[in-house]
Amino acid sequence: MARYVTLISFTDQGIKTIKDWDKRMAATRERLDRAGGKLVDVYLTLGEYDAVAITEAPNDEVALRAAIEYGMAGNGRSRTMRAFTSDETIRIVKQLG
């Protein structure tokens, strides 16, 4: 399964409802599970972004849908990047000419 890193900045709504963090994470986990993906973990962070989520999805379409659904909830803005594991990276670079 492909892995994704999502950088999250909370909206005003997202920070006002931060006490519902557990409910939001449970809903995200359930939504990804139904789509065949997985919420690996979420971290609150200091600095430019408020949170970082690590997810897995069977394909980019599922990952995109999850990102759009997150945005539609109104709690944050996100930037999602495809992440390649060490094993994937080694396999890819070994194919270079």
RASUL-V322727 format. One line per field, one symbol per residue. phi: phi as a letter, one per 30 degrees, with the letter a starting at -180 (. if undefined). burial: b if it has 9 or more other C-alpha atoms within 8 Angstrom, else e. A space follows every 50 residues. Layout:
BEGIN
phi->???
burial->???
END
This chain:
BEGIN
phi->.dcbcccbcddeddddcddcedddddddedddeddjcaddabbdbcjdcd abccbbbdadddddeddddddddidacbbcbdccdeddddddddddd
burial->ebbbbbbbbbbebbbeeeeeeeeeeeebbebbbeeebbbeebeeeeeebb bbbbbbbbeeebbeebbeebbeebbbbbebeeeeeeeebeeeeeeee
END
